[in-house]
Amino acid sequence: MRITLLGLVLPGLLLGAQTTSDEYDLKAAYLFSFLKYVEWPSPSSGPLVVCVTQSNPFGSRFKETMTGDVNGRTVEPRVIRSPDPGCHALFIPRGVAARPLLKVAQSSATLTVGESRDFIAQGGMINFVMQGSKLRFEIDAETAERAGVRISAQLLRLRLVPGGEQP
Amino acid sequence: MTSAPGSPGRLLSVKCGLIVARWLAWTGTPAAQTVPLKQLTIEQLMDIDVTTAQRREEPIRVTPAAISVISATGQDLLHDQHPERPLAPGRTEFERAVRVGVALRY
C-alpha cells in the first residue's frame, strides 16, 4: 500500500517544473529564447551577437546564458559602452537613455529588448512587463518590421498587447 | 494495516522512507533545483514566478525598507523638531511620527 503510494507520488515530484526564478535569470532566458523566433534581414553563418549596455543588470549571468547555438548559429554575448551596429539583439536596462541606442538599432536591424514603461513608445521592439508575479512581454511588430527584423507569429501570439490583455 | 516492530514489512517501510528523505534532501540543493532556464520554451518561462525585483545584491543600508521603527521614547521625535510647532518631549502626534519614517519623508 505504502509502496503503491510512493510510486504515485515520486513521478510527480520528479516531473515537477521550476516555478520560481530571479528576475534577471528569467529575463536572460527570455532574451536567449527570443533569438529562436527572430529572423534578421541578412542571414549569415556568423555568430548572433547579443548585446547589453555597460550597466548590465544580469551581471555574470549574461555571459553564462548567452552561450550555445540558436538555429545553427553561435550566440556571442557582448557588453557595449556605446551604440553598436554589430548587435543582432540589444537589451536596454531601465534607467539607460534608450533613444540614441534605439536610433542606431533601428538602422542596423537590431532586435531591441527593454524593461521600461515607455520603451515601446520610444521605439523599442520588445518590452518586459510584470503581470502580478509573472514576467510578460509586449511587442511592437511594426517597429521591428520597419527595421527589417522579422518576429515569428508564434512569439507574437504570446505577447501582451500594450495596455491590454493577451491577444 | 500496521506492521509489528522489526517485521519485514516495517523494515521495508523504514527503508523506503529513508530513500525518499535522502532524495528530497538531494533535490533541495540549488544545483539540483536549477534547470537551465534557457532550455525552457517561452510558454514555460511564462509560468515562472519572479522571486525578486532587485537587480543584484546590495548592502541592506541602501535597500528600500518596508518597515521603519520610530521610537516615541527615544530620540527620533525629539530630533524632528517642527520649526513652528516644537514637539514637547514625551508628546506624540501620529502625522509627525509618520513623517519621521524614512520612506515617507517629504
Interface residues (C-beta under 8 A of the other chain):
Chain A: M1 R2 I3 L6 L10 L13 A17 Q18 T19 T20 S21 D22 E23 Y24 D25 L26 A28 A29 Y30 F32 S33 Y37 P57 G59 T65 G68 M130 S133 K134 L135 R136 L155 L158
Chain B: M1 L12 S13 C16 V20 W23 L24 T27 Q33 T34 V35 L37 K38 L40 T41 I42 E43 Q44 L45 M46 D47 I48 D49 V50 T51 T52 A53 Q54 R55 R56
